[in-house]
Amino acid sequence: MKKDISFTKPRILHIAPANISGVPGQFVQTEQQLGYDSRLVTLFPDPRHYFSDICLNLPFIDFAPTKWMKRLVSDPKKLVVHNRAPQPESIPIVWQAHSFFEQVLVDARDRLWQPKIQRAIAHYHLDEFDVYQLDGGLGLYRRAAFILEMKARGKKIISCYTGSDLRTRGVIKEIDDIADLNVTVEYDHLRLHPNIRHVFFPFDASRFALHEHHDNAKPVRIGHAPTNRGAKGSDIIIPILQELAQKYNVEIELIEGLPYREALARKSRCDIFVDQIGDLGYGINSLEAMAMGIPAASCVAPGFAAMYPEHALVEVDAATLAAKLAPLIHDAALRRRIGERGRTWVLENHDAVQVVQKIHAFAGIA
């Protein structure tokens, strides 16, 4: 594949383990819309079938023996995702092998991957881009050699963190040392890195149709869609929803383990949506619900409401969830008002073009 000389803007390569929650793909598609030659390389496909560009399909990632070995050699605290922000002894958390055997396995995996990665670099000219955005803070290998080489050639390096990458794994020190910009779509990450900027999730709300709210003529459907129950606080949320279903004319829509399109279809049937509780803040689930005009109930990260007081989430925690949902269950007009306000807020704040342009301004990309 030859370089397309018709592009005059910097060429941007996004590298991500997978198109997690569709965020790396949204960056790429938005940059393409803005006239950039932007590509996405993922190490493995996302199981929910989000947009895919160059997928390397590397072995030994979603592989049962690999998961078994991780439990033996890795730090057990890094294998569990919680709904509470970590309190690390040092900031940022820096990834290092938990044991001699973990280092051996990581090095062996990199060596096994190397021929396939090198063929992809040659075939797609992955070393000829001008900007490398690491959506997750990782390069093509766990070691940082490729990214260090790109930096030595004068390329711009952006580390963009999207979730548990900064909370549990931490930064790759060699990459963190040379990154031109650290940016995050997770507000709680501001407490986990001394030099990082926050932007909203890039999101295209215009592609979602508005939910038609009924006047309580049928059961009020409350949705919850945990990708990881521990991260969402589902063990608290689901029993509260079950109690509400016993008291009121409520049906629970549990959306779990489904392909993306099917999950969206199920979500569009909901009248209220509960995202998560804890202190990590809202996620893509809330944005999708609000884009459909469905009230979204979620925790927000500490400090978020003070920074963004006009946010349109129904802010909840374990103690207030039932009380905050009850008025919405009873009042269809209230659901409509909060739903409409939520869609407007998402359109105004999560617009993908604005988010990408903000990152480019931070990084000095023309």
KEVEXMI-138381 format. One record per residue (C-alpha): residue number from 0; residue in one letter; x, y, z. Coordinates in nm, 3 decimals. Layout:
<recs>
{n:NUM	res:a	X:X	Y:Y	Z:Z}
...
</recs>
This chain:
<recs>
{n:0	res:m	X:0.000	Y:0.000	Z:0.000}
{n:1	res:k	X:0.155	Y:0.329	Z:-0.111}
{n:2	res:k	X:0.126	Y:0.650	Z:0.084}
{n:3	res:d	X:-0.158	Y:0.866	Z:-0.048}
{n:4	res:i	X:0.015	Y:1.193	Z:-0.137}
{n:5	res:s	X:-0.323	Y:1.369	Z:-0.167}
{n:6	res:f	X:-0.325	Y:1.422	Z:0.210}
{n:7	res:t	X:-0.150	Y:1.739	Z:0.319}
{n:8	res:k	X:-0.240	Y:1.715	Z:0.688}
{n:9	res:p	X:-0.033	Y:1.504	Z:0.929}
{n:10	res:r	X:-0.096	Y:1.131	Z:0.897}
{n:11	res:i	X:-0.226	Y:0.984	Z:1.224}
{n:12	res:l	X:-0.197	Y:0.625	Z:1.339}
{n:13	res:h	X:-0.403	Y:0.509	Z:1.637}
{n:14	res:i	X:-0.283	Y:0.197	Z:1.817}
{n:15	res:a	X:-0.515	Y:0.021	Z:2.062}
{n:16	res:p	X:-0.544	Y:-0.328	Z:2.210}
{n:17	res:a	X:-0.899	Y:-0.334	Z:2.066}
{n:18	res:n	X:-1.162	Y:-0.079	Z:1.963}
{n:19	res:i	X:-1.271	Y:-0.062	Z:2.327}
{n:20	res:s	X:-1.621	Y:0.089	Z:2.363}
{n:21	res:g	X:-1.576	Y:0.220	Z:2.008}
{n:22	res:v	X:-1.365	Y:0.513	Z:2.131}
{n:23	res:p	X:-1.047	Y:0.459	Z:1.920}
{n:24	res:g	X:-1.264	Y:0.398	Z:1.615}
{n:25	res:q	X:-1.461	Y:0.716	Z:1.678}
{n:26	res:f	X:-1.135	Y:0.913	Z:1.692}
{n:27	res:v	X:-1.027	Y:0.768	Z:1.357}
{n:28	res:q	X:-1.359	Y:0.813	Z:1.181}
{n:29	res:t	X:-1.383	Y:1.172	Z:1.303}
{n:30	res:e	X:-1.029	Y:1.253	Z:1.189}
{n:31	res:q	X:-1.108	Y:1.104	Z:0.850}
{n:32	res:q	X:-1.418	Y:1.325	Z:0.837}
{n:33	res:l	X:-1.189	Y:1.623	Z:0.907}
{n:34	res:g	X:-0.964	Y:1.531	Z:0.614}
{n:35	res:y	X:-0.684	Y:1.344	Z:0.793}
{n:36	res:d	X:-0.531	Y:1.019	Z:0.674}
{n:37	res:s	X:-0.610	Y:0.839	Z:0.999}
{n:38	res:r	X:-0.590	Y:0.464	Z:1.062}
{n:39	res:l	X:-0.654	Y:0.232	Z:1.354}
{n:40	res:v	X:-0.441	Y:-0.070	Z:1.436}
{n:41	res:t	X:-0.582	Y:-0.309	Z:1.694}
{n:42	res:l	X:-0.409	Y:-0.614	Z:1.837}
{n:43	res:f	X:-0.729	Y:-0.818	Z:1.856}
{n:44	res:p	X:-1.096	Y:-0.770	Z:1.757}
{n:45	res:d	X:-1.347	Y:-0.631	Z:2.003}
{n:46	res:p	X:-1.603	Y:-0.903	Z:2.083}
{n:47	res:r	X:-1.891	Y:-0.656	Z:2.045}
{n:48	res:h	X:-1.809	Y:-0.600	Z:1.677}
{n:49	res:y	X:-1.725	Y:-0.231	Z:1.683}
{n:50	res:f	X:-1.566	Y:-0.067	Z:1.379}
{n:51	res:s	X:-1.245	Y:-0.241	Z:1.270}
{n:52	res:d	X:-0.967	Y:-0.113	Z:1.045}
{n:53	res:i	X:-0.631	Y:-0.293	Z:1.062}
{n:54	res:c	X:-0.674	Y:-0.580	Z:1.307}
{n:55	res:l	X:-0.361	Y:-0.789	Z:1.365}
{n:56	res:n	X:-0.549	Y:-1.078	Z:1.530}
{n:57	res:l	X:-0.249	Y:-1.156	Z:1.748}
{n:58	res:p	X:-0.251	Y:-1.489	Z:1.932}
{n:59	res:f	X:-0.242	Y:-1.559	Z:2.306}
{n:60	res:i	X:-0.467	Y:-1.270	Z:2.414}
{n:61	res:d	X:-0.823	Y:-1.399	Z:2.450}
{n:62	res:f	X:-0.690	Y:-1.751	Z:2.509}
{n:63	res:a	X:-0.791	Y:-1.972	Z:2.802}
{n:64	res:p	X:-0.437	Y:-2.099	Z:2.887}
{n:65	res:t	X:-0.308	Y:-1.740	Z:2.880}
{n:66	res:k	X:-0.577	Y:-1.630	Z:3.127}
{n:67	res:w	X:-0.492	Y:-1.928	Z:3.349}
{n:68	res:m	X:-0.119	Y:-1.841	Z:3.344}
{n:69	res:k	X:-0.197	Y:-1.476	Z:3.426}
{n:70	res:r	X:-0.367	Y:-1.585	Z:3.744}
{n:71	res:l	X:-0.049	Y:-1.769	Z:3.842}
{n:72	res:v	X:0.217	Y:-1.510	Z:3.759}
{n:73	res:s	X:0.049	Y:-1.165	Z:3.753}
{n:74	res:d	X:-0.043	Y:-0.929	Z:4.034}
{n:75	res:p	X:-0.392	Y:-1.046	Z:4.139}
{n:76	res:k	X:-0.496	Y:-0.685	Z:4.213}
{n:77	res:k	X:-0.447	Y:-0.600	Z:3.844}
{n:78	res:l	X:-0.675	Y:-0.881	Z:3.726}
{n:79	res:v	X:-0.986	Y:-0.746	Z:3.899}
{n:80	res:v	X:-1.173	Y:-0.437	Z:3.781}
{n:81	res:h	X:-1.353	Y:-0.246	Z:4.058}
{n:82	res:n	X:-1.597	Y:0.045	Z:4.061}
{n:83	res:r	X:-1.372	Y:0.243	Z:4.296}
{n:84	res:a	X:-1.071	Y:0.452	Z:4.201}
{n:85	res:p	X:-0.737	Y:0.317	Z:4.323}
{n:86	res:q	X:-0.534	Y:0.495	Z:4.589}
{n:87	res:p	X:-0.181	Y:0.429	Z:4.462}
{n:88	res:e	X:0.130	Y:0.492	Z:4.668}
{n:89	res:s	X:0.291	Y:0.672	Z:4.374}
{n:90	res:i	X:0.142	Y:0.857	Z:4.077}
{n:91	res:p	X:0.127	Y:0.750	Z:3.805}
{n:92	res:i	X:0.106	Y:0.376	Z:3.856}
{n:93	res:v	X:0.389	Y:0.225	Z:3.650}
{n:94	res:w	X:0.354	Y:-0.119	Z:3.495}
{n:95	res:q	X:0.622	Y:-0.367	Z:3.584}
{n:96	res:a	X:0.624	Y:-0.743	Z:3.583}
{n:97	res:h	X:0.485	Y:-0.884	Z:3.906}
{n:98	res:s	X:0.724	Y:-1.178	Z:3.898}
{n:99	res:f	X:1.019	Y:-1.319	Z:3.707}
{n:100	res:f	X:0.783	Y:-1.562	Z:3.535}
{n:101	res:e	X:0.548	Y:-1.285	Z:3.420}
{n:102	res:q	X:0.841	Y:-1.100	Z:3.262}
{n:103	res:v	X:0.950	Y:-1.420	Z:3.086}
{n:104	res:l	X:0.601	Y:-1.477	Z:2.950}
{n:105	res:v	X:0.557	Y:-1.116	Z:2.833}
{n:106	res:d	X:0.895	Y:-1.124	Z:2.656}
{n:107	res:a	X:0.812	Y:-1.459	Z:2.497}
{n:108	res:r	X:0.477	Y:-1.327	Z:2.374}
{n:109	res:d	X:0.643	Y:-1.021	Z:2.220}
{n:110	res:r	X:0.891	Y:-1.245	Z:2.037}
{n:111	res:l	X:0.610	Y:-1.467	Z:1.909}
{n:112	res:w	X:0.418	Y:-1.162	Z:1.789}
{n:113	res:q	X:0.718	Y:-0.996	Z:1.625}
{n:114	res:p	X:0.708	Y:-1.161	Z:1.278}
{n:115	res:k	X:0.338	Y:-1.083	Z:1.229}
{n:116	res:i	X:0.376	Y:-0.726	Z:1.359}
{n:117	res:q	X:0.681	Y:-0.662	Z:1.140}
{n:118	res:r	X:0.491	Y:-0.786	Z:0.834}
{n:119	res:a	X:0.204	Y:-0.549	Z:0.918}
{n:120	res:i	X:0.445	Y:-0.257	Z:0.963}
{n:121	res:a	X:0.591	Y:-0.324	Z:0.619}
{n:122	res:h	X:0.258	Y:-0.391	Z:0.445}
{n:123	res:y	X:0.068	Y:-0.093	Z:0.588}
{n:124	res:h	X:0.372	Y:0.139	Z:0.620}
{n:125	res:l	X:0.296	Y:0.182	Z:0.989}
{n:126	res:d	X:0.630	Y:0.351	Z:1.044}
{n:127	res:e	X:0.550	Y:0.633	Z:0.800}
{n:128	res:f	X:0.286	Y:0.822	Z:0.998}
{n:129	res:d	X:0.346	Y:1.163	Z:1.155}
{n:130	res:v	X:0.145	Y:1.123	Z:1.477}
{n:131	res:y	X:0.102	Y:0.810	Z:1.689}
{n:132	res:q	X:-0.193	Y:0.816	Z:1.930}
{n:133	res:l	X:-0.180	Y:0.526	Z:2.174}
{n:134	res:d	X:-0.541	Y:0.470	Z:2.280}
{n:135	res:g	X:-0.465	Y:0.286	Z:2.601}
{n:136	res:g	X:-0.104	Y:0.398	Z:2.641}
{n:137	res:l	X:0.043	Y:0.088	Z:2.471}
{n:138	res:g	X:0.235	Y:0.040	Z:2.149}
{n:139	res:l	X:0.239	Y:-0.271	Z:1.932}
{n:140	res:y	X:0.435	Y:-0.462	Z:2.197}
{n:141	res:r	X:0.451	Y:-0.447	Z:2.574}
{n:142	res:r	X:0.807	Y:-0.324	Z:2.530}
{n:143	res:a	X:0.828	Y:0.026	Z:2.388}
{n:144	res:a	X:1.093	Y:-0.019	Z:2.116}
{n:145	res:f	X:0.869	Y:0.068	Z:1.817}
{n:146	res:i	X:0.730	Y:0.384	Z:1.979}
{n:147	res:l	X:1.077	Y:0.491	Z:2.094}
{n:148	res:e	X:1.199	Y:0.450	Z:1.736}
{n:149	res:m	X:0.913	Y:0.662	Z:1.603}
{n:150	res:k	X:0.991	Y:0.931	Z:1.861}
{n:151	res:a	X:1.358	Y:0.925	Z:1.758}
{n:152	res:r	X:1.246	Y:0.991	Z:1.399}
{n:153	res:g	X:1.069	Y:1.306	Z:1.514}
{n:154	res:k	X:0.716	Y:1.169	Z:1.525}
{n:155	res:k	X:0.461	Y:1.305	Z:1.776}
{n:156	res:i	X:0.343	Y:1.065	Z:2.047}
{n:157	res:i	X:0.007	Y:1.100	Z:2.225}
{n:158	res:s	X:-0.102	Y:0.869	Z:2.506}
{n:159	res:c	X:-0.481	Y:0.865	Z:2.541}
{n:160	res:y	X:-0.623	Y:0.672	Z:2.836}
{n:161	res:t	X:-0.974	Y:0.532	Z:2.818}
{n:162	res:g	X:-1.047	Y:0.335	Z:3.137}
{n:163	res:s	X:-0.884	Y:0.073	Z:3.355}
{n:164	res:d	X:-0.557	Y:0.109	Z:3.160}
{n:165	res:l	X:-0.439	Y:0.388	Z:3.391}
{n:166	res:r	X:-0.619	Y:0.258	Z:3.701}
{n:167	res:t	X:-0.494	Y:-0.100	Z:3.711}
{n:168	res:r	X:-0.212	Y:-0.154	Z:3.461}
{n:169	res:g	X:-0.057	Y:0.191	Z:3.479}
{n:170	res:v	X:0.173	Y:0.365	Z:3.232}
{n:171	res:i	X:0.454	Y:0.206	Z:3.035}
{n:172	res:k	X:0.740	Y:0.413	Z:3.175}
{n:173	res:e	X:0.944	Y:0.437	Z:2.854}
{n:174	res:i	X:0.639	Y:0.567	Z:2.667}
{n:175	res:d	X:0.530	Y:0.797	Z:2.948}
{n:176	res:d	X:0.877	Y:0.953	Z:2.953}
{n:177	res:i	X:0.867	Y:1.054	Z:2.586}
{n:178	res:a	X:0.496	Y:1.126	Z:2.523}
{n:179	res:d	X:0.426	Y:1.473	Z:2.386}
{n:180	res:l	X:0.076	Y:1.469	Z:2.537}
{n:181	res:n	X:-0.119	Y:1.265	Z:2.788}
{n:182	res:v	X:-0.496	Y:1.293	Z:2.758}
{n:183	res:t	X:-0.786	Y:1.102	Z:2.911}
{n:184	res:v	X:-1.158	Y:1.059	Z:2.856}
{n:185	res:e	X:-1.201	Y:0.950	Z:3.221}
{n:186	res:y	X:-1.228	Y:1.236	Z:3.471}
{n:187	res:d	X:-1.096	Y:1.031	Z:3.766}
{n:188	res:h	X:-0.767	Y:0.988	Z:3.579}
{n:189	res:l	X:-0.679	Y:1.347	Z:3.667}
{n:190	res:r	X:-0.590	Y:1.213	Z:4.011}
{n:191	res:l	X:-0.379	Y:0.931	Z:3.867}
{n:192	res:h	X:-0.129	Y:1.122	Z:3.653}
{n:193	res:p	X:0.056	Y:1.446	Z:3.730}
{n:194	res:n	X:0.052	Y:1.568	Z:3.368}
{n:195	res:i	X:-0.271	Y:1.475	Z:3.192}
{n:196	res:r	X:-0.561	Y:1.665	Z:3.034}
{n:197	res:h	X:-0.928	Y:1.567	Z:3.034}
{n:198	res:v	X:-1.153	Y:1.563	Z:2.729}
{n:199	res:f	X:-1.504	Y:1.422	Z:2.693}
{n:200	res:f	X:-1.564	Y:1.087	Z:2.528}
{n:201	res:p	X:-1.587	Y:1.142	Z:2.152}
{n:202	res:f	X:-1.941	Y:1.053	Z:2.058}
{n:203	res:d	X:-2.179	Y:1.100	Z:1.765}
{n:204	res:a	X:-2.522	Y:1.143	Z:1.924}
{n:205	res:s	X:-2.682	Y:1.241	Z:1.593}
{n:206	res:r	X:-2.688	Y:0.879	Z:1.475}
{n:207	res:f	X:-2.932	Y:0.776	Z:1.752}
{n:208	res:a	X:-3.310	Y:0.798	Z:1.714}
{n:209	res:l	X:-3.513	Y:0.946	Z:1.998}
{n:210	res:h	X:-3.696	Y:0.703	Z:2.225}
{n:211	res:e	X:-4.074	Y:0.750	Z:2.228}
{n:212	res:h	X:-4.181	Y:0.781	Z:2.590}
{n:213	res:h	X:-4.520	Y:0.635	Z:2.680}
{n:214	res:d	X:-4.753	Y:0.775	Z:2.948}
{n:215	res:n	X:-4.713	Y:0.477	Z:3.181}
{n:216	res:a	X:-4.964	Y:0.284	Z:2.971}
{n:217	res:k	X:-4.732	Y:-0.014	Z:3.000}
{n:218	res:p	X:-4.456	Y:-0.118	Z:3.241}
{n:219	res:v	X:-4.166	Y:0.124	Z:3.277}
{n:220	res:r	X:-3.858	Y:-0.056	Z:3.148}
{n:221	res:i	X:-3.532	Y:0.016	Z:3.334}
{n:222	res:g	X:-3.213	Y:-0.093	Z:3.160}
{n:223	res:h	X:-2.870	Y:-0.186	Z:3.289}
{n:224	res:a	X:-2.585	Y:-0.308	Z:3.067}
{n:225	res:p	X:-2.279	Y:-0.432	Z:3.256}
{n:226	res:t	X:-1.977	Y:-0.526	Z:3.049}
{n:227	res:n	X:-1.808	Y:-0.604	Z:3.381}
{n:228	res:r	X:-2.038	Y:-0.637	Z:3.683}
{n:229	res:g	X:-1.766	Y:-0.547	Z:3.931}
{n:230	res:a	X:-1.681	Y:-0.226	Z:3.745}
{n:231	res:k	X:-2.046	Y:-0.120	Z:3.721}
{n:232	res:g	X:-2.151	Y:-0.201	Z:4.077}
{n:233	res:s	X:-2.411	Y:-0.440	Z:3.936}
{n:234	res:d	X:-2.422	Y:-0.647	Z:4.254}
{n:235	res:i	X:-2.580	Y:-0.341	Z:4.420}
{n:236	res:i	X:-2.776	Y:-0.204	Z:4.123}
{n:237	res:i	X:-2.959	Y:-0.523	Z:4.022}
{n:238	res:p	X:-3.109	Y:-0.600	Z:4.368}
{n:239	res:i	X:-3.231	Y:-0.239	Z:4.395}
{n:240	res:l	X:-3.397	Y:-0.267	Z:4.053}
{n:241	res:q	X:-3.555	Y:-0.596	Z:4.158}
{n:242	res:e	X:-3.700	Y:-0.429	Z:4.468}
{n:243	res:l	X:-3.843	Y:-0.148	Z:4.253}
{n:244	res:a	X:-3.996	Y:-0.406	Z:4.020}
{n:245	res:q	X:-4.178	Y:-0.560	Z:4.316}
{n:246	res:k	X:-4.318	Y:-0.223	Z:4.430}
{n:247	res:y	X:-4.400	Y:-0.057	Z:4.095}
{n:248	res:n	X:-4.503	Y:-0.144	Z:3.741}
{n:249	res:v	X:-4.142	Y:-0.190	Z:3.632}
{n:250	res:e	X:-3.960	Y:-0.434	Z:3.404}
{n:251	res:i	X:-3.583	Y:-0.483	Z:3.418}
{n:252	res:e	X:-3.392	Y:-0.494	Z:3.091}
{n:253	res:l	X:-3.056	Y:-0.659	Z:3.169}
{n:254	res:i	X:-2.832	Y:-0.616	Z:2.863}
{n:255	res:e	X:-2.525	Y:-0.831	Z:2.897}
{n:256	res:g	X:-2.287	Y:-1.026	Z:2.672}
{n:257	res:l	X:-2.453	Y:-0.917	Z:2.347}
{n:258	res:p	X:-2.311	Y:-0.789	Z:2.016}
{n:259	res:y	X:-2.313	Y:-0.411	Z:1.994}
{n:260	res:r	X:-2.608	Y:-0.374	Z:1.755}
{n:261	res:e	X:-2.828	Y:-0.608	Z:1.955}
{n:262	res:a	X:-2.733	Y:-0.432	Z:2.280}
{n:263	res:l	X:-2.829	Y:-0.096	Z:2.127}
{n:264	res:a	X:-3.163	Y:-0.231	Z:2.009}
{n:265	res:r	X:-3.239	Y:-0.357	Z:2.360}
{n:266	res:k	X:-3.131	Y:-0.025	Z:2.512}
{n:267	res:s	X:-3.359	Y:0.171	Z:2.278}
{n:268	res:r	X:-3.660	Y:-0.004	Z:2.435}
{n:269	res:c	X:-3.579	Y:0.130	Z:2.782}
{n:270	res:d	X:-3.757	Y:0.421	Z:2.952}
{n:271	res:i	X:-3.482	Y:0.473	Z:3.213}
{n:272	res:f	X:-3.124	Y:0.356	Z:3.209}
{n:273	res:v	X:-2.890	Y:0.289	Z:3.503}
{n:274	res:d	X:-2.521	Y:0.296	Z:3.410}
{n:275	res:q	X:-2.304	Y:0.248	Z:3.719}
{n:276	res:i	X:-2.234	Y:0.340	Z:4.079}
{n:277	res:g	X:-1.903	Y:0.391	Z:4.253}
{n:278	res:d	X:-1.664	Y:0.679	Z:4.197}
{n:279	res:l	X:-1.537	Y:0.621	Z:3.843}
{n:280	res:g	X:-1.804	Y:0.823	Z:3.664}
{n:281	res:y	X:-2.035	Y:0.754	Z:3.371}
{n:282	res:g	X:-1.943	Y:0.572	Z:3.052}
{n:283	res:i	X:-2.052	Y:0.514	Z:2.695}
{n:284	res:n	X:-2.368	Y:0.340	Z:2.816}
{n:285	res:s	X:-2.492	Y:0.669	Z:2.963}
{n:286	res:l	X:-2.409	Y:0.858	Z:2.645}
{n:287	res:e	X:-2.598	Y:0.611	Z:2.428}
{n:288	res:a	X:-2.903	Y:0.631	Z:2.655}
{n:289	res:m	X:-2.897	Y:1.012	Z:2.668}
{n:290	res:a	X:-2.851	Y:1.030	Z:2.291}
{n:291	res:m	X:-3.177	Y:0.834	Z:2.264}
{n:292	res:g	X:-3.349	Y:1.078	Z:2.500}
{n:293	res:i	X:-3.357	Y:0.823	Z:2.782}
{n:294	res:p	X:-3.276	Y:0.950	Z:3.135}
{n:295	res:a	X:-2.942	Y:0.806	Z:3.242}
{n:296	res:a	X:-2.864	Y:0.748	Z:3.609}
{n:297	res:s	X:-2.500	Y:0.713	Z:3.705}
{n:298	res:c	X:-2.235	Y:0.807	Z:3.953}
{n:299	res:v	X:-1.995	Y:1.085	Z:3.856}
{n:300	res:a	X:-1.628	Y:1.103	Z:3.950}
{n:301	res:p	X:-1.535	Y:1.325	Z:4.246}
{n:302	res:g	X:-1.496	Y:1.683	Z:4.123}
{n:303	res:f	X:-1.682	Y:1.627	Z:3.796}
{n:304	res:a	X:-2.005	Y:1.798	Z:3.903}
{n:305	res:a	X:-1.811	Y:2.102	Z:4.029}
{n:306	res:m	X:-1.624	Y:2.127	Z:3.698}
{n:307	res:y	X:-1.930	Y:2.060	Z:3.483}
{n:308	res:p	X:-2.233	Y:2.169	Z:3.692}
{n:309	res:e	X:-2.467	Y:2.166	Z:3.390}
{n:310	res:h	X:-2.425	Y:1.792	Z:3.327}
{n:311	res:a	X:-2.752	Y:1.613	Z:3.251}
{n:312	res:l	X:-2.699	Y:1.284	Z:3.433}
{n:313	res:v	X:-2.928	Y:1.171	Z:3.712}
{n:314	res:e	X:-2.652	Y:1.155	Z:3.971}
{n:315	res:v	X:-2.688	Y:0.850	Z:4.199}
{n:316	res:d	X:-2.504	Y:0.633	Z:4.446}
{n:317	res:a	X:-2.600	Y:0.314	Z:4.630}
{n:318	res:a	X:-2.791	Y:0.507	Z:4.895}
{n:319	res:t	X:-2.990	Y:0.730	Z:4.658}
{n:320	res:l	X:-3.053	Y:0.509	Z:4.354}
{n:321	res:a	X:-3.403	Y:0.391	Z:4.449}
{n:322	res:a	X:-3.517	Y:0.736	Z:4.561}
{n:323	res:k	X:-3.386	Y:0.904	Z:4.245}
{n:324	res:l	X:-3.554	Y:0.649	Z:4.018}
{n:325	res:a	X:-3.897	Y:0.658	Z:4.186}
{n:326	res:p	X:-4.004	Y:1.001	Z:4.044}
{n:327	res:l	X:-3.893	Y:0.894	Z:3.699}
{n:328	res:i	X:-4.095	Y:0.575	Z:3.723}
{n:329	res:h	X:-4.410	Y:0.769	Z:3.815}
{n:330	res:d	X:-4.377	Y:1.071	Z:3.586}
{n:331	res:a	X:-4.352	Y:1.022	Z:3.209}
{n:332	res:a	X:-4.328	Y:1.400	Z:3.150}
{n:333	res:l	X:-4.025	Y:1.414	Z:3.381}
{n:334	res:r	X:-3.863	Y:1.130	Z:3.185}
{n:335	res:r	X:-3.918	Y:1.325	Z:2.864}
{n:336	res:r	X:-3.772	Y:1.649	Z:3.003}
{n:337	res:i	X:-3.463	Y:1.485	Z:3.148}
{n:338	res:g	X:-3.421	Y:1.273	Z:2.836}
{n:339	res:e	X:-3.437	Y:1.575	Z:2.605}
{n:340	res:r	X:-3.194	Y:1.766	Z:2.824}
{n:341	res:g	X:-2.957	Y:1.471	Z:2.823}
{n:342	res:r	X:-2.952	Y:1.448	Z:2.445}
{n:343	res:t	X:-2.883	Y:1.821	Z:2.416}
{n:344	res:w	X:-2.600	Y:1.801	Z:2.669}
{n:345	res:v	X:-2.436	Y:1.510	Z:2.487}
{n:346	res:l	X:-2.462	Y:1.689	Z:2.152}
{n:347	res:e	X:-2.306	Y:2.003	Z:2.298}
{n:348	res:n	X:-2.027	Y:1.844	Z:2.504}
{n:349	res:h	X:-1.940	Y:1.506	Z:2.356}
{n:350	res:d	X:-1.937	Y:1.609	Z:1.992}
{n:351	res:a	X:-1.657	Y:1.400	Z:1.841}
{n:352	res:v	X:-1.532	Y:1.680	Z:1.616}
{n:353	res:q	X:-1.491	Y:1.915	Z:1.913}
{n:354	res:v	X:-1.312	Y:1.645	Z:2.116}
{n:355	res:v	X:-1.069	Y:1.560	Z:1.837}
{n:356	res:q	X:-0.998	Y:1.926	Z:1.766}
{n:357	res:k	X:-0.929	Y:1.983	Z:2.136}
{n:358	res:i	X:-0.676	Y:1.698	Z:2.146}
{n:359	res:h	X:-0.513	Y:1.830	Z:1.829}
{n:360	res:a	X:-0.489	Y:2.177	Z:1.982}
{n:361	res:f	X:-0.327	Y:2.035	Z:2.297}
{n:362	res:a	X:-0.079	Y:1.840	Z:2.081}
{n:363	res:g	X:-0.010	Y:2.121	Z:1.834}
{n:364	res:i	X:-0.144	Y:1.925	Z:1.535}
{n:365	res:a	X:-0.247	Y:2.138	Z:1.238}
</recs>
